[in-house]
Amino acid sequence: MAGAISTGTHGTGITLGNLATQVIGLKFTAADGTQVVASSSENPTLLEGGRTARSSSSGFRTRIRY
Ligand SMILES: Cc1cc2nc3c(=O)[nH]c(=O)nc-3n(C[C@H](O)[C@H](O)[C@H](O)COP(=O)(O)OP(=O)(O)OC[C@H]3O[C@@H](n4cnc5c(N)ncnc54)[C@H](O)[C@@H]3O)c2cc1C
């Protein structure tokens, strides 16, 4: 799932977004081991950007919530 949301896989048009648009929460582990949670109430900017960001820019996704 992490790979599929990273690559913006399988959108079907303006009314039904790709898999990344359905994500409501993410948990990242950074290179230094720090863990960061992103949701609409906690780090919302990271949630928006982190949906399709690759592992090098935001950290490794360890949890995805739909
Ligand atoms: C034959 C074929 C047909 C396809 N047809 C379509 C199609 O019609 N439409 C479409 O949209 N796509 C299509 N794809 C693309 C494919 O669906 C996606 O590339 C795939 O779903 C990505 O998932 P994966 O698990 O293989 O990702 P991976 O290759 O494992 O990862 C992709 C990228 O995601 C990042 N990543 C992976 N895991 C993490 C993590 N835990 N944390 C942070 N970053 C991470 C990495 O940067 C990695 O390079 C097709 C692919 C193939 C092979």
The ligand as a Gaussian input file, in Angstrom:
#p B3LYP/6-31G(d) Opt

LIG

0 1
 C        2.041000      -4.322000     -15.309000
 C        1.759000      -3.083000     -14.497000
 C        0.637000      -2.337000     -14.794000
 C        0.340000      -1.172000     -14.094000
 N       -0.771000      -0.456000     -14.411000
 C       -1.075000       0.665000     -13.729000
 C       -2.253000       1.431000     -14.031000
 O       -3.030000       1.091000     -14.934000
 N       -2.500000       2.552000     -13.329000
 C       -1.666000       2.973000     -12.329000
 O       -1.955000       3.992000     -11.709000
 N       -0.544000       2.275000     -12.012000
 C       -0.224000       1.148000     -12.692000
 N        0.910000       0.440000     -12.381000
 C        1.766000       0.966000     -11.328000
 C        1.656000       0.135000     -10.083000
 O        0.318000      -0.107000      -9.746000
 C        2.351000       0.865000      -8.936000
 O        3.631000       1.227000      -9.341000
 C        2.415000      -0.042000      -7.746000
 O        1.107000      -0.205000      -7.220000
 C        3.330000       0.504000      -6.711000
 O        3.256000      -0.381000      -5.612000
 P        4.512000      -1.271000      -5.206000
 O        4.110000      -1.990000      -3.973000
 O        5.009000      -2.069000      -6.359000
 O        5.530000      -0.092000      -4.869000
 P        7.098000      -0.106000      -4.765000
 O        7.678000      -0.260000      -6.133000
 O        7.506000      -1.012000      -3.666000
 O        7.290000       1.376000      -4.272000
 C        7.084000       2.475000      -5.117000
 C        7.793000       3.679000      -4.494000
 O        7.093000       4.019000      -3.291000
 C        7.985000       4.407000      -2.297000
 N        7.734000       3.595000      -1.107000
 C        7.493000       2.242000      -1.034000
 N        7.280000       1.854000       0.221000
 C        7.386000       2.974000       0.993000
 C        7.255000       3.236000       2.392000
 N        6.957000       2.265000       3.279000
 N        7.423000       4.513000       2.832000
 C        7.705000       5.494000       1.954000
 N        7.834000       5.341000       0.625000
 C        7.671000       4.091000       0.136000
 C        9.384000       4.241000      -2.815000
 O        9.893000       5.495000      -3.214000
 C        9.225000       3.371000      -4.040000
 O       10.133000       3.671000      -5.066000
 C        1.225000      -0.733000     -13.059000
 C        2.348000      -1.507000     -12.753000
 C        2.637000      -2.663000     -13.458000
 C        3.861000      -3.469000     -13.138000

